[in-house]
Amino acid sequence: MGGRSLLIHSRHFQRYQLSDEHPFNPLRLELTETLIKAMGLWPEKALEARGATFEELVLFHSPAYVNAVFSLGEKGECSLGPEAWGLGTEDNPVFPRMGQAAALLVGASIQGAELILAGNAEHVLNYAGGLHHAHREQASGFCVFNDIVLAIKKFCQAGWRVVYIDTDAHHGDGVQWAFYDNPQVLTISLHETGRYLFPGTGKITELGQGAGYGYSINLPLEPFSDTASMLECFQLLLPPLLEAFKPDVIVSQHGCDTHYLDPLTHLHGDMHLLRAYAELIHGYAHQYSGGRWLALGGGGYDIWRVVPRAWTLLWATLSHQLCLPVVPASWLEQWQGGAPVPLPAMMMDPEDMVKPIPRQQEIREKNLANAQRVLQNAYPIIAGIIG
């Protein structure tokens, strides 16, 4: 393994635009790219993404669904009703050339898996990926195709054991269900409880089925959980699970909608949380999976203040580069005129930026108790099977 860190990119990623007013705004990708470049962190040569082929897409999605996505995208509209494939809904409207745009995001993640499998990279980032809600025959939660499942399937075909870590505020349901009966893949998702947030799944009791029983790990977090609580739970759960499972590679999804500024969720994290997730997973990759790590983007709906900083910090961590503390003046000048909010001048949030709520200690205690319950339920099962 050469120890190289690679970034996969395409200017065509922004064609995945569900609608003009949709919260899953591809402008977040350009904001991230320009911030990485302004910080002087952009690689000398980012790898150009390729589109996934039909044969690759049907390794998970049904041929009928794949054909429908491309066909409807050519028409630019859905006349079948929202019950057809989950398309034509408010969350997942049909948009022009939808198939090609979605396949490009998938192809980039598959490409990352191939690079790691071949030993041509140690760490790979595709921040345009991370579409964890798509199911075999249904678009869901802004996700048309599931790039994560298809990248993991590449590793599985090679006989590798995969740990999937999902830190998005929304449960990684599409990935979980795809491998729910597969002991080759351990899925771990920390997310806001589905009592109040889409997709409503991710309960502690969702442990897998058949041969995969014990290989699905979920920690639903209380609304308004803060950075300290989320990191406490993360650091309690991950090391013993990784030690027991002994993965060949880590695949991680870095949705940054756990930040308290996110308009669609109710968690109270900050930039320290998002950087810590990246740093911890980086360390776990070197400790438990021989350094092999495929990192992907995900959700994040404050596209101006949160997403660019979060994914710039992720790339800096993944590529072993120092990220300076100040947001470059050139980036602020480039974007402030079009931004609806003042842009942050620093890469990290001030320590007192997130104000604690009266129930904070109660929330932390409940999260910790749930994390301990998860560990008691899941770790003995996995250790028993492996050992």
C-alpha positions in Angstrom: 0.0 0.0 0.0 1.5 3.3 -1.1 0.0 5.5 1.5 -1.5 7.8 -1.0 -4.7 9.9 -0.5 -6.8 10.5 -3.5 -9.7 12.8 -4.3 -12.2 11.9 -7.0 -14.0 14.8 -8.7 -16.0 16.0 -11.7 -17.4 19.3 -12.7 -20.4 17.3 -13.8 -21.3 16.3 -10.2 -23.4 19.5 -10.0 -25.8 18.1 -12.6 -27.4 16.1 -9.8 -29.8 18.9 -9.1 -33.2 17.6 -8.0 -34.9 21.0 -8.5 -34.0 24.7 -8.3 -35.4 25.1 -4.8 -34.5 21.6 -3.4 -32.5 21.6 -0.1 -30.0 19.0 -1.6 -28.3 21.8 -3.5 -25.3 20.9 -5.6 -23.8 24.3 -5.1 -22.5 22.9 -1.8 -20.0 20.9 -4.0 -18.6 24.0 -5.7 -18.4 25.9 -2.4 -16.4 22.9 -1.0 -14.1 22.7 -4.0 -13.3 26.4 -4.0 -12.6 26.4 -0.3 -10.3 23.5 -0.5 -8.5 25.2 -3.4 -8.4 28.6 -1.5 -6.8 26.8 1.5 -4.1 25.4 -0.8 -5.2 21.8 -0.1 -6.4 20.7 -3.5 -4.4 17.8 -4.9 -2.1 18.4 -7.8 -4.3 16.1 -9.8 -7.8 15.1 -8.7 -9.0 12.0 -10.4 -11.8 12.5 -12.9 -14.9 10.5 -11.9 -16.5 8.1 -14.3 -20.1 7.1 -14.6 -21.2 3.7 -13.3 -22.2 1.2 -16.1 -25.6 -0.5 -16.3 -23.9 -3.8 -15.3 -22.5 -2.1 -12.2 -25.7 -0.5 -11.2 -27.7 -3.8 -11.4 -25.3 -5.4 -8.9 -27.8 -3.8 -6.4 -30.6 -2.0 -8.2 -33.1 -4.0 -10.3 -32.7 -3.7 -14.1 -36.3 -2.4 -14.3 -35.6 0.4 -11.8 -32.3 1.4 -13.5 -34.1 1.6 -16.9 -36.9 3.6 -15.3 -34.4 6.2 -13.9 -32.7 6.7 -17.2 -36.0 6.7 -19.2 -37.7 9.2 -16.9 -34.6 11.4 -16.8 -34.7 11.6 -20.6 -38.3 12.7 -20.5 -37.5 15.1 -17.7 -40.8 14.4 -15.9 -42.6 11.6 -14.1 -46.1 10.7 -15.4 -46.4 7.5 -13.4 -47.4 8.9 -10.0 -45.3 9.1 -6.8 -45.9 5.4 -6.1 -43.7 4.4 -9.0 -40.1 3.8 -7.9 -40.3 6.6 -5.4 -39.7 9.2 -8.1 -41.8 12.2 -8.9 -42.2 13.1 -5.2 -41.3 16.3 -3.4 -38.2 14.7 -2.0 -37.2 12.9 -5.3 -38.5 14.8 -8.3 -37.5 13.7 -11.8 -35.0 16.0 -13.4 -33.3 16.1 -16.8 -30.7 13.4 -17.5 -31.3 12.0 -14.0 -29.8 8.6 -14.8 -26.5 10.0 -16.0 -26.1 12.4 -13.1 -26.9 9.7 -10.5 -24.7 7.2 -12.2 -21.7 9.6 -12.1 -21.9 9.9 -8.3 -22.0 6.1 -8.1 -19.2 5.6 -10.5 -16.9 7.8 -8.4 -17.5 5.8 -5.3 -17.0 2.5 -7.2 -13.8 4.0 -8.6 -12.6 4.8 -5.1 -13.2 1.2 -4.0 -11.3 -0.1 -7.1 -8.3 2.1 -6.3 -8.1 0.8 -2.7 -8.6 -2.8 -3.8 -5.8 -2.5 -6.3 -3.5 -1.0 -3.7 -3.2 2.3 -5.7 -4.6 4.4 -2.8 -4.9 4.1 0.9 -7.5 6.8 1.6 -10.0 8.0 -1.1 -12.6 10.8 -0.8 -15.7 11.3 -2.9 -17.5 14.1 -1.1 -20.3 14.0 -3.8 -21.2 10.5 -2.7 -22.8 9.2 0.4 -26.4 8.7 -0.9 -27.4 6.2 1.8 -31.2 6.2 1.5 -31.7 4.7 -2.0 -33.2 1.2 -2.0 -33.0 -1.6 -4.6 -36.1 -0.4 -6.5 -36.9 2.9 -4.9 -35.5 6.4 -4.7 -35.7 7.9 -1.2 -34.5 10.8 0.8 -32.9 12.7 -2.1 -31.1 9.6 -3.2 -31.7 7.9 -6.6 -28.9 5.3 -6.7 -27.0 4.0 -3.7 -23.3 4.6 -4.3 -22.4 3.3 -0.9 -24.0 -0.1 -1.4 -22.4 -0.5 -4.8 -18.9 0.5 -3.6 -19.2 -1.9 -0.6 -20.3 -4.7 -3.0 -17.0 -4.2 -4.9 -15.1 -4.9 -1.7 -17.4 -7.9 -0.9 -16.7 -9.4 -4.3 -13.0 -9.5 -3.4 -13.8 -11.3 -0.2 -13.1 -8.3 2.0 -14.8 -7.6 5.3 -16.3 -4.1 5.4 -17.2 -1.8 8.3 -19.6 0.9 7.2 -19.7 3.9 9.6 -22.6 6.5 9.1 -22.5 9.7 11.1 -25.2 11.5 9.2 -28.1 12.9 11.3 -30.4 10.6 9.3 -30.3 6.8 9.6 -28.3 5.0 6.9 -31.3 2.8 6.1 -30.6 1.9 2.5 -27.2 0.6 3.3 -28.4 -1.3 6.4 -31.2 -3.1 4.6 -28.9 -4.0 1.7 -26.6 -6.0 4.0 -29.1 -6.9 6.7 -28.4 -10.6 6.3 -24.8 -10.4 5.3 -22.1 -11.1 8.0 -19.4 -9.8 5.7 -20.6 -6.2 6.3 -20.9 -4.5 9.7 -23.1 -1.4 9.5 -22.8 1.2 12.2 -25.1 4.2 12.2 -25.3 7.0 14.8 -28.2 9.3 14.0 -31.0 11.4 15.4 -33.8 9.1 16.6 -36.4 8.2 14.0 -39.2 9.3 16.3 -39.0 12.7 14.9 -36.8 12.5 11.8 -36.8 10.8 8.4 -36.6 7.9 7.6 -38.0 6.8 11.0 -35.8 3.7 11.2 -32.5 2.9 13.0 -33.8 1.5 16.3 -31.4 -0.3 18.7 -33.4 -3.5 18.1 -32.5 -3.5 14.3 -29.7 -6.0 14.7 -29.8 -7.9 11.4 -31.3 -11.2 10.4 -30.3 -14.7 9.5 -26.5 -15.0 9.1 -26.3 -11.2 9.5 -27.8 -11.1 13.0 -25.6 -8.9 15.2 -24.0 -7.1 12.3 -26.4 -4.1 12.2 -25.6 -1.5 14.9 -27.7 1.5 15.5 -27.5 4.3 18.1 -30.5 6.7 17.9 -29.5 10.0 19.5 -31.9 12.3 21.3 -32.8 15.6 19.6 -30.5 18.4 20.8 -27.6 16.0 21.5 -24.4 18.0 21.7 -20.9 17.4 20.5 -19.6 16.1 23.8 -22.4 13.5 24.0 -22.1 12.3 20.4 -18.4 11.9 20.6 -18.7 10.1 24.0 -21.0 7.6 22.4 -18.9 7.2 19.2 -15.7 6.6 21.1 -17.4 4.1 23.4 -18.9 2.0 20.5 -16.4 2.0 17.7 -13.1 0.5 19.1 -14.6 -2.7 20.6 -16.8 -3.3 17.5 -13.9 -2.8 15.1 -11.6 -4.9 17.2 -14.1 -7.8 17.2 -15.0 -7.5 13.5 -11.4 -7.0 12.1 -12.3 -5.2 8.9 -10.3 -5.1 5.7 -11.6 -1.7 4.9 -13.6 1.1 6.4 -16.3 2.9 4.4 -17.6 6.1 6.1 -20.4 8.5 5.3 -19.8 12.1 6.5 -23.1 13.8 6.3 -22.7 17.1 8.2 -26.3 17.7 9.1 -25.5 16.9 12.8 -24.4 20.6 13.0 -26.8 22.8 15.0 -27.1 25.2 12.1 -28.6 22.5 9.8 -32.2 23.5 9.0 -33.6 19.9 8.6 -32.4 18.2 11.8 -32.4 18.8 15.5 -28.9 17.8 16.7 -26.6 20.3 18.4 -23.1 19.4 17.1 -20.5 21.8 15.8 -17.4 21.9 13.6 -15.4 20.3 16.4 -17.7 17.2 16.1 -17.3 17.0 12.4 -13.5 17.3 12.5 -13.3 14.8 15.3 -15.4 12.2 13.4 -12.9 12.5 10.5 -9.9 12.3 12.7 -11.2 9.3 14.7 -12.2 7.3 11.7 -8.8 8.1 10.1 -7.1 6.7 13.2 -9.4 3.7 13.3 -8.5 2.9 9.7 -4.8 2.8 10.5 -5.4 0.8 13.7 -8.0 -1.7 12.4 -8.1 -1.9 8.6 -4.5 -1.5 7.4 -5.1 2.2 6.6 -7.7 1.3 3.9 -10.5 4.0 4.1 -13.1 5.1 1.6 -14.8 8.4 2.7 -18.0 9.8 1.2 -20.1 12.9 1.7 -23.8 12.8 2.5 -26.4 15.2 3.9 -25.8 18.8 5.0 -28.3 21.6 4.3 -26.6 24.7 5.6 -24.5 24.8 2.4 -22.9 28.1 3.1 -21.6 28.0 6.7 -21.3 24.2 7.4 -20.8 21.9 4.4 -17.7 23.6 2.8 -15.8 23.8 6.1 -16.8 20.3 7.2 -15.6 18.6 4.0 -12.5 20.7 3.7 -11.6 19.6 7.2 -12.4 16.0 6.1 -10.1 16.2 3.1 -7.3 17.8 5.1 -7.5 15.0 7.6 -7.7 12.3 5.0 -4.8 13.7 3.0 -2.5 14.3 6.0 -2.5 18.1 5.4 -2.6 21.0 7.9 -5.7 23.1 7.6 -5.1 26.7 8.6 -7.6 28.1 11.1 -8.7 31.1 9.1 -11.1 30.9 6.2 -9.2 32.6 3.3 -10.3 36.1 2.5 -10.4 35.2 -1.2 -13.1 32.6 -0.6 -15.1 35.0 1.5 -14.9 37.7 -1.2 -15.9 35.1 -3.9 -19.1 34.0 -2.2 -20.3 36.5 0.4 -22.2 38.5 -2.1 -24.4 35.6 -3.0 -24.8 34.2 0.4 -28.0 34.8 2.4 -26.1 34.7 5.7 -22.7 36.0 6.9 -20.0 33.5 6.1 -17.7 32.3 9.0 -14.2 33.8 9.1 -12.8 30.8 11.0 -12.7 27.1 10.1 -13.7 26.1 13.6 -16.8 27.3 15.5 -16.2 29.3 18.7 -16.3 27.2 21.8 -19.4 29.0 23.1 -21.3 29.1 19.8 -23.7 26.3 20.6 -25.7 27.3 23.7 -26.6 24.4 26.0 -30.2 23.7 26.6 -31.7 23.0 30.1 -32.1 19.2 29.4 -28.5 18.8 28.2 -27.3 16.6 31.0 -30.4 14.4 30.8 -29.9 14.0 27.1 -26.3 13.0 27.5 -27.2 10.4 30.2 -29.9 8.9 28.0 -27.6 8.7 25.0 -24.8 7.1 27.1 -27.3 4.6 28.5 -28.4 3.7 25.0 -24.9 3.4 23.8 -24.1 1.0 26.6 -27.2 -1.0 25.8 -26.1 -1.2 22.1 -22.7 -2.4 23.2 -24.1 -5.0 25.5 -26.4 -6.3 22.8 -24.2 -6.2 19.8 -20.6 -6.7 20.8 -21.0 -10.1 22.6 -22.9 -11.3 19.5 -20.2 -10.3 17.1 -17.4 -11.4 19.3 -19.0 -14.7 19.8 -19.5 -15.3 16.1 -16.1 -14.2 15.2 -14.3 -15.8 18.1 
